[in-house]
């Protein structure tokens, strides 16, 4: 399998986008973007250091007054043009996303890129609907109203599993609300984030409104989070790193939004459509090679369906085709890196001491051996307190456990620290209604798992973080609420002054 995609000329000026232009980093080191399907280097670049973060924050501060002062209609117009530019470049974005992530071209073409364009169109409309409470006399002598104002410069950190979509989820609500932003994508996958920022500039978004610093967390990331001129931090990534981000951000009392890890339960009651549940479990656990914080990871199946479910999932997993991610026939691409592939393999190898590997549990041989591939894997017999059930594996691994009564199933589904997503499978609306009420997760799907839409919020409970991406709820995360209260009496001495002056 040969390297098929050349990006060196496009990013010859560097992998930082600051003040409307590409430039080199100043960390003094070199980093490589690697095609995980082949191990070949796509781009070598100098990552960002603290000086680059400072420059990007300065550019964002300079652009803030003009962008924050633009009318909602002006910001909406720029975002509509932005969506058009992204649509024109859809094929290029999809190919680049597949090259740097290894995800199948069908996923990039049918999910990542269209979802990003749709998000951009959504926030173009949302920019004109930034509303507060209507004016009114809530006290006898005053008129009050609420303003929603930009927070300022936002510093966001995005992960490597969905680089383009995560760039959009961070950038769009922030700039639609009138903020400016410095985005740090993963140093493993900066390419489509850079292209996204360039598309914003080409659509007429002023220079400095969207900036990208490509660098490691310990250099660029921590400096961005702790920067005194950054008013808000938004982070998507693992829960342990999220705790570190929160620790740094609280030193300067920043607004903080965290979308962290997940261990989504897939709860199948005994009256569920078995075929639908089997297909949903395989698709929901293997999308993006399982590198999705909402992926189905723990299937709890009521005992009457358990054996048939396990057999059906095992059979269907064997039909999933790993292969060249640029081949439209490929169902499963590689994991993001060989190091991450080895981490997933280690989870499965340790599980052999307490669980059964029904299918998978190995890297493929032959032509795919050079890539970071891992076969779809099904585990059964794992105890509820085992690491395979409790910890985020972030790979194509599904654990299936049985349960008896509804109470037990719901209790097991809720028995992890996480609360990002869940699904429930049943034909009984009362059963599903109870489950949607009792499952402590930011999204609960009924008879499906994974779909998202721009109009609805994404975000978690408990160790999965707080705050929302997408939707109008996300838009509100990036605004400051201000109460304005105006006297209506023109009287110098107010009645309440008696609390200070008495009868004088």
Beta strands, then each sheet from edge to edge (+ up, - down):
strand 1: 16-18
strand 2: 21-23
strand 3: 31-34
strand 4: 41-45
strand 5: 136-139
strand 6: 142-150
strand 7: 153-157
strand 8: 180-184
strand 9: 210-212
strand 10: 232-236
strand 11: 255-259
strand 12: 264-268
strand 13: 296-302
strand 14: 356-359
strand 15: 377-380
strand 16: 397-403
strand 17: 421-425
strand 18: 443-446
strand 19: 465-466
strand 20: 479-487
sheet 1: 1+ 2-
sheet 2: 3+ 4-
sheet 3: 5+ 6- 20+
sheet 4: 9+ 8+ 7+ 10+ 11+ 19-
sheet 5: 14+ 15- 16- 13- 12- 17- 18-
end
